Amino acid sequence: MEGLQDLLIDTFIDQIKNGEPAPALLNAARQLLKDNNITASITKDSPLEALVNLLPFEDPTDKVVNE
């Protein structure tokens, strides 16, 4: 199972790096990260903070903590 997950992650990385990935691919990559409890810290004036502030929606299950 680990080998399959590694292959899937490599495929996501290749497709994202090599052009404009389809929205479905980005959503699948996002879901993989979420399902595996992969999180990121947002720091002031970081690109991630800018993205969060730009998005027009909120997911009440996501916790956003500004450091």
N, CA, C and O atoms as a GROMACS GRO file, in nm:
protein
  268
    1MET      N    1   0.082  -0.119   0.000
    1MET     CA    2   0.000   0.000   0.000
    1MET      C    3   0.087   0.126   0.000
    1MET      O    4   0.055   0.225  -0.065
    2GLU      N    5   0.198   0.121   0.073
    2GLU     CA    6   0.287   0.237   0.079
    2GLU      C    7   0.343   0.270  -0.059
    2GLU      O    8   0.356   0.387  -0.096
    3GLY      N    9   0.377   0.166  -0.136
    3GLY     CA   10   0.429   0.187  -0.271
    3GLY      C   11   0.327   0.254  -0.361
    3GLY      O   12   0.362   0.338  -0.443
    4LEU      N   13   0.201   0.216  -0.346
    4LEU     CA   14   0.094   0.277  -0.426
    4LEU      C   15   0.077   0.424  -0.389
    4LEU      O   16   0.060   0.509  -0.476
    5GLN      N   17   0.083   0.454  -0.260
    5GLN     CA   18   0.071   0.593  -0.217
    5GLN      C   19   0.189   0.675  -0.268
    5GLN      O   20   0.171   0.789  -0.311
    6ASP      N   21   0.308   0.620  -0.263
    6ASP     CA   22   0.427   0.690  -0.314
    6ASP      C   23   0.412   0.719  -0.463
    6ASP      O   24   0.447   0.828  -0.509
    7LEU      N   25   0.360   0.623  -0.539
    7LEU     CA   26   0.339   0.641  -0.682
    7LEU      C   27   0.236   0.750  -0.708
    7LEU      O   28   0.254   0.832  -0.798
    8LEU      N   29   0.129   0.752  -0.630
    8LEU     CA   30   0.026   0.854  -0.645
    8LEU      C   31   0.083   0.992  -0.616
    8LEU      O   32   0.057   1.087  -0.690
    9ILE      N   33   0.159   1.004  -0.509
    9ILE     CA   34   0.219   1.133  -0.473
    9ILE      C   35   0.316   1.178  -0.581
    9ILE      O   36   0.316   1.296  -0.618
   10ASP      N   37   0.398   1.087  -0.634
   10ASP     CA   38   0.490   1.122  -0.742
   10ASP      C   39   0.414   1.171  -0.866
   10ASP      O   40   0.457   1.264  -0.933
   11THR      N   41   0.301   1.108  -0.895
   11THR     CA   42   0.218   1.148  -1.009
   11THR      C   43   0.162   1.288  -0.987
   11THR      O   44   0.164   1.371  -1.078
   12PHE      N   45   0.112   1.315  -0.867
   12PHE     CA   46   0.062   1.449  -0.835
   12PHE      C   47   0.172   1.554  -0.856
   12PHE      O   48   0.150   1.656  -0.920
   13ILE      N   49   0.290   1.527  -0.802
   13ILE     CA   50   0.400   1.621  -0.811
   13ILE      C   51   0.437   1.646  -0.957
   13ILE      O   52   0.453   1.761  -0.998
   14ASP      N   53   0.451   1.540  -1.035
   14ASP     CA   54   0.488   1.554  -1.176
   14ASP      C   55   0.385   1.636  -1.253
   14ASP      O   56   0.422   1.726  -1.329
   15GLN      N   57   0.258   1.606  -1.233
   15GLN     CA   58   0.154   1.676  -1.309
   15GLN      C   59   0.141   1.822  -1.266
   15GLN      O   60   0.114   1.908  -1.349
   16ILE      N   61   0.160   1.850  -1.139
   16ILE     CA   62   0.151   1.988  -1.091
   16ILE      C   63   0.270   2.070  -1.142
   16ILE      O   64   0.254   2.185  -1.182
   17LYS      N   65   0.389   2.011  -1.140
   17LYS     CA   66   0.509   2.082  -1.185
   17LYS      C   67   0.513   2.102  -1.336
   17LYS      O   68   0.573   2.199  -1.383
   18ASN      N   69   0.450   2.015  -1.412
   18ASN     CA   70   0.463   2.016  -1.558
   18ASN      C   71   0.349   2.086  -1.630
   18ASN      O   72   0.310   2.043  -1.739
   19GLY      N   73   0.296   2.188  -1.573
   19GLY     CA   74   0.192   2.261  -1.645
   19GLY      C   75   0.077   2.299  -1.554
   19GLY      O   76   0.091   2.301  -1.432
   20GLU      N   77  -0.036   2.329  -1.616
   20GLU     CA   78  -0.153   2.367  -1.540
   20GLU      C   79  -0.234   2.242  -1.510
   20GLU      O   80  -0.299   2.187  -1.599
   21PRO      N   81  -0.232   2.198  -1.385
   21PRO     CA   82  -0.306   2.076  -1.350
   21PRO      C   83  -0.457   2.103  -1.348
   21PRO      O   84  -0.501   2.215  -1.322
   22ALA      N   85  -0.532   2.000  -1.376
   22ALA     CA   86  -0.678   2.010  -1.374
   22ALA      C   87  -0.724   2.033  -1.230
   22ALA      O   88  -0.659   1.986  -1.136
   23PRO      N   89  -0.833   2.105  -1.212
   23PRO     CA   90  -0.887   2.127  -1.078
   23PRO      C   91  -0.910   1.996  -1.001
   23PRO      O   92  -0.889   1.991  -0.880
   24ALA      N   93  -0.953   1.893  -1.070
   24ALA     CA   94  -0.977   1.764  -1.003
   24ALA      C   95  -0.849   1.706  -0.946
   24ALA      O   96  -0.850   1.646  -0.838
   25LEU      N   97  -0.737   1.724  -1.017
   25LEU     CA   98  -0.609   1.674  -0.968
   25LEU      C   99  -0.566   1.751  -0.843
   25LEU      O  100  -0.521   1.691  -0.746
   26LEU      N  101  -0.581   1.882  -0.846
   26LEU     CA  102  -0.547   1.963  -0.729
   26LEU      C  103  -0.634   1.926  -0.610
   26LEU      O  104  -0.586   1.920  -0.497
   27ASN      N  105  -0.761   1.902  -0.636
   27ASN     CA  106  -0.851   1.863  -0.527
   27ASN      C  107  -0.812   1.727  -0.470
   27ASN      O  108  -0.815   1.708  -0.348
   28ALA      N  109  -0.775   1.634  -0.556
   28ALA     CA  110  -0.733   1.502  -0.509
   28ALA      C  111  -0.604   1.513  -0.426
   28ALA      O  112  -0.591   1.445  -0.324
   29ALA      N  113  -0.511   1.598  -0.468
   29ALA     CA  114  -0.387   1.618  -0.393
   29ALA      C  115  -0.418   1.681  -0.258
   29ALA      O  116  -0.362   1.641  -0.155
   30ARG      N  117  -0.506   1.780  -0.258
   30ARG     CA  118  -0.546   1.845  -0.133
   30ARG      C  119  -0.610   1.744  -0.038
   30ARG      O  120  -0.582   1.742   0.081
   31GLN      N  121  -0.696   1.660  -0.092
   31GLN     CA  122  -0.765   1.561  -0.010
   31GLN      C  123  -0.668   1.458   0.047
   31GLN      O  124  -0.683   1.415   0.161
   32LEU      N  125  -0.568   1.420  -0.032
   32LEU     CA  126  -0.467   1.326   0.017
   32LEU      C  127  -0.393   1.385   0.137
   32LEU      O  128  -0.371   1.317   0.237
   33LEU      N  129  -0.356   1.513   0.126
   33LEU     CA  130  -0.289   1.579   0.238
   33LEU      C  131  -0.380   1.586   0.360
   33LEU      O  132  -0.336   1.558   0.472
   34LYS      N  133  -0.505   1.623   0.338
   34LYS     CA  134  -0.599   1.635   0.449
   34LYS      C  135  -0.624   1.499   0.516
   34LYS      O  136  -0.627   1.489   0.638
   35ASP      N  137  -0.642   1.395   0.434
   35ASP     CA  138  -0.667   1.260   0.487
   35ASP      C  139  -0.550   1.208   0.569
   35ASP      O  140  -0.569   1.123   0.656
   36ASN      N  141  -0.430   1.258   0.542
   36ASN     CA  142  -0.312   1.214   0.615
   36ASN      C  143  -0.268   1.314   0.720
   36ASN      O  144  -0.155   1.309   0.769
   37ASN      N  145  -0.358   1.405   0.755
   37ASN     CA  146  -0.335   1.505   0.860
   37ASN      C  147  -0.209   1.589   0.836
   37ASN      O  148  -0.137   1.622   0.930
   38ILE      N  149  -0.184   1.622   0.710
   38ILE     CA  150  -0.072   1.709   0.676
   38ILE      C  151  -0.122   1.853   0.689
   38ILE      O  152  -0.220   1.892   0.624
   39THR      N  153  -0.056   1.931   0.771
   39THR     CA  154  -0.099   2.068   0.794
   39THR      C  155   0.017   2.163   0.767
   39THR      O  156   0.132   2.121   0.754
   40ALA      N  157  -0.015   2.289   0.759
   40ALA     CA  158   0.087   2.392   0.737
   40ALA      C  159   0.062   2.507   0.833
   40ALA      O  160  -0.052   2.537   0.866
   41SER      N  161   0.167   2.570   0.876
   41SER     CA  162   0.156   2.687   0.960
   41SER      C  163   0.159   2.811   0.872
   41SER      O  164   0.238   2.821   0.778
   42ILE      N  165   0.072   2.905   0.905
   42ILE     CA  166   0.068   3.030   0.830
   42ILE      C  167   0.143   3.134   0.910
   42ILE      O  168   0.115   3.158   1.027
   43THR      N  169   0.239   3.196   0.845
   43THR     CA  170   0.311   3.305   0.909
   43THR      C  171   0.269   3.437   0.845
   43THR      O  172   0.224   3.440   0.731
   44LYS      N  173   0.285   3.542   0.920
   44LYS     CA  174   0.246   3.674   0.871
   44LYS      C  175   0.322   3.708   0.744
   44LYS      O  176   0.442   3.687   0.734
   45ASP      N  177   0.248   3.761   0.647
   45ASP     CA  178   0.303   3.804   0.518
   45ASP      C  179   0.362   3.690   0.435
   45ASP      O  180   0.449   3.713   0.351
   46SER      N  181   0.316   3.568   0.458
   46SER     CA  182   0.363   3.454   0.379
   46SER      C  183   0.270   3.433   0.260
   46SER      O  184   0.156   3.481   0.261
   47PRO      N  185   0.316   3.363   0.158
   47PRO     CA  186   0.228   3.333   0.044
   47PRO      C  187   0.103   3.254   0.087
   47PRO      O  188  -0.004   3.273   0.030
   48LEU      N  189   0.118   3.167   0.186
   48LEU     CA  190   0.003   3.090   0.232
   48LEU      C  191  -0.101   3.180   0.297
   48LEU      O  192  -0.221   3.160   0.277
   49GLU      N  193  -0.058   3.278   0.373
   49GLU     CA  194  -0.151   3.373   0.433
   49GLU      C  195  -0.224   3.451   0.324
   49GLU      O  196  -0.345   3.474   0.333
   50ALA      N  197  -0.151   3.492   0.221
   50ALA     CA  198  -0.213   3.566   0.110
   50ALA      C  199  -0.318   3.480   0.040
   50ALA      O  200  -0.425   3.531   0.003
   51LEU      N  201  -0.290   3.352   0.023
   51LEU     CA  202  -0.386   3.263  -0.041
   51LEU      C  203  -0.511   3.247   0.045
   51LEU      O  204  -0.623   3.255  -0.006
   52VAL      N  205  -0.493   3.224   0.174
   52VAL     CA  206  -0.607   3.208   0.265
   52VAL      C  207  -0.694   3.333   0.263
   52VAL      O  208  -0.817   3.323   0.262
   53ASN      N  209  -0.633   3.449   0.263
   53ASN     CA  210  -0.708   3.574   0.264
   53ASN      C  211  -0.780   3.599   0.132
   53ASN      O  212  -0.880   3.671   0.128
   54LEU      N  213  -0.730   3.542   0.025
   54LEU     CA  214  -0.788   3.560  -0.108
   54LEU      C  215  -0.909   3.471  -0.132
   54LEU      O  216  -1.001   3.510  -0.204
   55LEU      N  217  -0.910   3.353  -0.073
   55LEU     CA  218  -1.017   3.257  -0.100
   55LEU      C  219  -1.151   3.307  -0.049
   55LEU      O  220  -1.160   3.362   0.061
   56PRO      N  221  -1.256   3.288  -0.130
   56PRO     CA  222  -1.387   3.344  -0.095
   56PRO      C  223  -1.474   3.254  -0.008
   56PRO      O  224  -1.594   3.277   0.002
   57PHE      N  225  -1.416   3.153   0.056
   57PHE     CA  226  -1.497   3.062   0.136
   57PHE      C  227  -1.418   3.015   0.257
   57PHE      O  228  -1.296   3.031   0.265
   58GLU      N  229  -1.491   2.957   0.350
   58GLU     CA  230  -1.429   2.902   0.470
   58GLU      C  231  -1.480   2.760   0.490
   58GLU      O  232  -1.597   2.731   0.464
   59ASP      N  233  -1.394   2.673   0.536
   59ASP     CA  234  -1.432   2.537   0.572
   59ASP      C  235  -1.434   2.533   0.724
   59ASP      O  236  -1.328   2.542   0.787
   60PRO      N  237  -1.551   2.520   0.785
   60PRO     CA  238  -1.559   2.526   0.932
   60PRO      C  239  -1.483   2.414   1.002
   60PRO      O  240  -1.459   2.422   1.123
   61THR      N  241  -1.445   2.308   0.929
   61THR     CA  242  -1.370   2.198   0.991
   61THR      C  243  -1.220   2.226   0.992
   61THR      O  244  -1.145   2.160   1.064
   62ASP      N  245  -1.174   2.324   0.913
   62ASP     CA  246  -1.033   2.359   0.910
   62ASP      C  247  -1.002   2.461   1.017
   62ASP      O  248  -1.080   2.554   1.040
   63LYS      N  249  -0.890   2.444   1.082
   63LYS     CA  250  -0.846   2.537   1.184
   63LYS      C  251  -0.734   2.622   1.126
   63LYS      O  252  -0.632   2.569   1.082
   64VAL      N  253  -0.750   2.752   1.125
   64VAL     CA  254  -0.647   2.844   1.077
   64VAL      C  255  -0.591   2.917   1.197
   64VAL      O  256  -0.663   2.985   1.270
   65VAL      N  257  -0.461   2.902   1.217
   65VAL     CA  258  -0.394   2.966   1.329
   65VAL      C  259  -0.283   3.053   1.272
   65VAL      O  260  -0.187   3.002   1.214
   66ASN      N  261  -0.296   3.182   1.289
   66ASN     CA  262  -0.190   3.274   1.245
   66ASN      C  263  -0.084   3.286   1.354
   66ASN      O  264  -0.116   3.310   1.470
   67GLU      N  265   0.041   3.270   1.314
   67GLU     CA  266   0.151   3.281   1.411
   67GLU      C  267   0.221   3.412   1.395
   67GLU      O  268   0.317   3.440   1.468
   0.00000   0.00000   0.00000
